[in-house]
Amino acid sequence: MKLIQFGIREDYGKEYYMMILTTKNYSLLQMSFDVGEYGNWIEFPYLQITIGNGRLFSFLLSIGKLGFTFDIAGRNWSDELFYALRDYMELKGD
């Protein structure tokens, strides 16, 4: 179990994320803030609130190029293992 993980991802913008109390498959709290490269600053805001589907509670807010997401008591974000493996391969030199 890891207490806190921080990271930055770059994929059509920058995403800053933090995970608290993480096991292999679940985390108590996951948060991210991202700034996208595409889209307009003047776009209609998007709000999504989810209960269930692998998590206790999820909140997503997107306004223009900015986005904020957090999950409470849910599965780890599915691409986390992909990014960790990719970073490992880059360090390894493959």
N, C-alpha and C positions, 0 to 999 in steps of 0.2 A: 504494500500500500504506500502510495506517495501522498505527502501532505499537500504540497502545492506545486503546480507546474505552470510555467509561463512559456509563451512562444509567439513567434511572428511568422506568418505565412505570406507568400507573395503569389497570387494567382489572379490576374486581372484587377490588381489593387493590393493593398496591404490589409492583413487581418491580424489583430492582436488578441490573443486568447489566454485565458487562465482557467485552470481546473483545480478544484479543491477536494481533498480526500478521495483519491482515485485508486481503484483496483484495476484488474485487467479488463473487466467489462463494464463497470459502473463507476459513476462519480456522484458525490453529494451535490456539488455545484459546478456548473460550467458557464463561463461568460466569454463573449467575444465582442469586439468593436472593429468594424471594417470601414475602409474608405475605398470605394470602387473607382476604376478608371473609366468605365463606360456609363452611359446614362446622362441625365441632365440634373442640375442642381434644383431645377424647378419641376418636380414630379409629384404626383399625388402620394401622400404618405400611406404606408402599408403597415397594418398591425395584425399580428396573428397570435392568438393565445390557444395553447393546446394542453389538454389534460389526458393522460393515457398514452398509448402507442409507444411504450418503452420508457416513459418518464412520468414522474409525478405531476410536474407543471413545467410548461415552456412558454416563453415570451419572446417574440420577434418584432422589432420595430425598424422600418426602413423609411428614410426620408431623403429623397434624391440619391446622392452618392454615398450617404452615410447609413450604416446599419448597426444595430445593437441586438444581441441575442443572449438569453440566459436560460439554463435548464436547471431544475431542482430535482435531485434524486432520479437520475436517468442513466440510460446506457451511454457509454462514451460515444462521441461523435464518430461516425463510421469511417471518416477519412483520416483519423488520427494515426492509426497503424500504417496507412499508406504513406503519410508524410514522414513518420518516423523511419520507415524502411527506406524511403527515398533519400532522406538526410544521411542515413547510415551508409548507403551505397555511394553517395557523393564523397563522404569522408574516406571511405575505403578506396575509392578511385575506380570503381567498375562502371 
